[in-house]
Amino acid sequence: MRARFAFIAATLLSSLSLAVLFQGCDGGGGFDENADNDEDGFKAAEDCDDYAADVNPDATEPCACDGLDNDCNGKVDDFECGLVCYPPIDSDGDGFEPPADCNDQDPTVNPAAMEPCECDTVDQDCSGDSQDFACDLICYDDDDNDGYDTQTDCDDGNDSINPGANEACECDQIDQNCNKSITDFPGGDCTITCTDNDGDGFFGEGDDCNDNDDTVFPGAAEKCECDAVDQDCSGDSLDFDCDLACPDADNDGVPEGPDCDDGDPNSKPSDMPEACACDGTDNNCNGTVDDFDGASCTKMCTYLAKGDMCTPGMEPACGANLACCSAMAGDPTTCIDKCVGAMCAGGCPMP
């Protein structure tokens, strides 16, 4: 009797469980086996994916390694063609295998994932489009493919410049990290200091070739003048956009006028110190002959007068406006009036 009572109780309990189960599977439980959600002609009870119209028992398995059971026969990619698919591996455990899973190392990326409403470069739903989200967000182009679009990247033509970059330890006028500062260098070994003495926006330690003149900086317009000032810091003081012709007899890059001696390529306006040689020449065109800086050159000079015997390249040298020269072969080498410009064409002038 006791065994019979236990059997009856178990039977009643099983029937009650089935009743509850079937109650949860009808319209009140959220699952309708008679529904056809994808309208492919097959009810949910027989359609293995009732939300994909191309997946149903009457479909043909396509010749594609999509990781899907398209014909609902319980087998994935069982097509009759010569295509060989990846081995069935689901490395990230998200229920999808390659190649349907376009990133099998990230469980948040798979064909069933939802594309987040973000302007990122991650194709979460493996659709081939990282921005096919269901929202009104507008994404802009990323021309340099550095992960930042034209709205956040201050130079979308250079992949080394973006909000995630580090500021280069250089006085280069470039805002590498797009924070509107060009001197917020990272700590550590970067101890560089950038100064802008003339306030023209360019650093003397960088590209400003004269940091004491605010009209001279990279990008400035070269004046249409035969001067020795390189306004645009290009290395050429005469690269102006006009038809002005500037004679330069000694071809030293400085035209007649600002060049204090246009017959001597070793004499031209310069911030460099005077050449350390008693040559009787104002090498840097500052108005003083042989004015050595006293630090790198402590030479004391004596000069020969006109008509004195001299030896080219040796000291003492001829004095100001004199040159060591011989009128013709065999003549004594003497200090004579300096040859200037076109007068030098026939050799040294007679004393």
Buried (B, 14 or more C-beta within 10 A) or exposed (E): EEEEEEEEEEEEEEEEEEEEEEEEBEEEEEEBEEEBBBEBEBBBEEBBBBEBBEBBBEBEBBEBBBBBBBBBEEEBBEBEEEEEBBEEEBEBEBEBBBBBBBBBEBBEBBBEBEBBEBBEEBBBBBEEEBBEBEEEEEBEEBBBEBBBBBEBBBBBEBBEBBBEBEBBEBBBBBBBBBEEEBEEBEEEEEEBEBEBEBEBEBBBBBBBBBBEBBEBBBEBEBBEBBBBBBBBBBEEBBEBEEEEEBEBBBEBBBBBBBBBBBBBBEBBBBEEBBBBBBBBBBBBBBEEBBBBEEEEBEEEBEBBEBEBEBEEEEBBBBBEBBBBBBBEEEEEBBBBBBBBBEEBEEEBBEB
